[in-house]
């Protein structure tokens, strides 16, 4: 649910704005080129994903960023970052051990199967 909510650039922008502090729907909608109803729908998706909370203060419903789901997603992604870093390090080591790649030319003889096997 977290990644689905983060997939939209408008929702990522709303989270970035809420990183500066709580804001109302009107404050969040002001810089955007969309209706308050459209912004409200994005906020509902963020709230459903647990990325924001919406309070109530008289007639105001300020939205606040919740960091726990983002920290959990970052931890999950970090596992894969370490995996890919190690994979790329091994690939770099392998490529540096085998020397620079050589492109065949039209004058190169085609090696026989025995020559390929013995190489």
Legacy VTK file of the C-alpha trace (Angstrom):
# vtk DataFile Version 3.0
C-alpha trace
ASCII
DATASET POLYDATA
POINTS 119 float
0.000 0.000 0.000
2.849 2.397 0.822
4.519 2.074 -2.572
1.222 2.417 -4.427
0.547 5.656 -2.557
4.065 6.918 -3.290
3.789 6.116 -7.008
1.967 9.365 -7.788
4.056 12.579 -8.065
1.221 14.700 -6.632
1.082 12.546 -3.514
4.867 12.663 -3.160
4.638 16.455 -3.397
1.958 16.539 -0.705
4.182 14.452 1.581
7.100 16.766 0.883
4.955 19.741 1.887
3.760 17.964 5.051
7.391 17.326 5.949
7.495 21.053 6.799
4.587 20.662 9.243
0.844 20.107 9.485
-1.403 21.753 6.877
-5.069 21.939 5.996
-6.636 20.819 2.727
-6.912 24.456 1.631
-3.212 25.088 2.333
-2.195 21.922 0.499
-4.432 22.638 -2.511
-3.353 26.288 -2.944
-0.170 25.706 -5.015
-1.647 22.829 -7.035
-3.514 23.079 -10.302
-6.393 20.856 -9.198
-9.660 21.082 -7.353
-9.847 20.675 -3.580
-11.829 17.476 -4.240
-8.921 16.092 -6.265
-6.450 16.943 -3.514
-8.825 15.413 -0.947
-8.829 12.148 -2.919
-5.009 12.085 -2.865
-5.085 12.735 0.891
-7.519 9.851 1.387
-5.117 7.510 -0.411
-2.203 8.738 1.716
-4.282 8.344 4.877
-5.404 4.836 3.877
-1.732 3.902 3.353
-0.938 5.222 6.829
1.402 7.906 5.506
-0.585 10.795 6.974
-3.051 11.348 9.766
-5.933 13.792 9.670
-6.921 15.430 12.917
-9.824 17.601 13.864
-9.573 21.022 15.427
-12.941 22.835 15.350
-13.819 23.031 11.631
-10.215 22.406 10.543
-8.818 18.994 9.665
-5.043 19.409 9.629
-3.000 16.692 7.942
0.248 15.486 9.454
3.002 13.288 8.090
3.455 9.888 9.746
7.046 8.708 9.442
6.709 5.062 10.531
5.504 3.648 7.166
8.236 5.555 5.322
10.894 4.253 7.708
9.604 0.710 7.202
9.681 1.101 3.392
13.191 2.581 3.531
14.390 -0.391 5.595
12.880 -2.829 3.109
14.480 -1.005 0.180
17.841 -0.912 1.980
17.996 -4.724 1.922
17.734 -4.670 -1.868
20.163 -1.770 -2.182
22.784 -3.835 -0.337
22.057 -6.839 -2.564
22.432 -4.806 -5.770
25.528 -2.986 -4.503
27.207 -6.332 -3.812
26.101 -7.691 -7.205
27.511 -4.678 -9.052
30.752 -4.902 -7.048
31.137 -8.546 -8.109
30.384 -7.639 -11.731
32.959 -4.828 -11.653
35.545 -7.199 -10.191
34.792 -9.830 -12.831
35.025 -7.333 -15.674
38.290 -5.857 -14.417
39.818 -9.364 -14.088
38.935 -10.319 -17.647
40.349 -7.158 -19.226
38.606 -4.733 -21.520
36.101 -6.214 -23.950
37.328 -6.664 -27.502
34.993 -6.226 -30.427
35.511 -8.790 -33.205
36.440 -7.444 -36.618
35.491 -8.718 -40.043
39.032 -10.137 -40.533
38.938 -12.265 -37.354
38.625 -15.971 -38.110
35.634 -17.652 -36.534
36.947 -19.980 -33.809
36.060 -23.638 -34.024
34.079 -25.318 -31.251
37.280 -26.933 -29.984
39.030 -23.572 -29.819
36.048 -22.084 -27.965
35.995 -25.017 -25.511
39.765 -24.819 -24.882
39.700 -21.052 -24.305
LINES 1 120
119 0 1 2 3 4 5 6 7 8 9 10 11 12 13 14 15 16 17 18 19 20 21 22 23 24 25 26 27 28 29 30 31 32 33 34 35 36 37 38 39 40 41 42 43 44 45 46 47 48 49 50 51 52 53 54 55 56 57 58 59 60 61 62 63 64 65 66 67 68 69 70 71 72 73 74 75 76 77 78 79 80 81 82 83 84 85 86 87 88 89 90 91 92 93 94 95 96 97 98 99 100 101 102 103 104 105 106 107 108 109 110 111 112 113 114 115 116 117 118
